[in-house]
Amino acid sequence: MGIFGWSYPPGAANDPSAPYNQVDPPCAVCGNFEDDCICPECPVCKGIGDSSCYERHGMVRSIAQVESLAAAERRWAEENAE
C-alpha cells in the first residue's frame, strides 16, 4: 500500500473522479450522446449541440432534433420510473 492508501492521487490515470474518466452527458438539444448527435455546427461560434446557440445565434431546431429529444426524454422517464 502506497503513501496514499487506497485512494488515487490527483491526476492518477485510474482515478474514477478525474474529468477524463467521466461519461459525457447526452446532448441538450437532440438527446443523443456525442457519437450519435444530429445537431449541426453553429455558423457563429462553431459549437455543436449548444442550446444557447439556438437562442443567441438564431439557429432553429429541426424536426428530427425535437423528435429525438422527446424520444430520449421518454426513455429517461421510463428508466427512472422503475
Summary of the structure (lengths in Angstrom):
residues: 82
radius of gyration: 18.2
end to end distance: 40.6
largest distance: 56.3
contacts: 156
relative contact order: 0.13
helix: 38%
strand: 5%
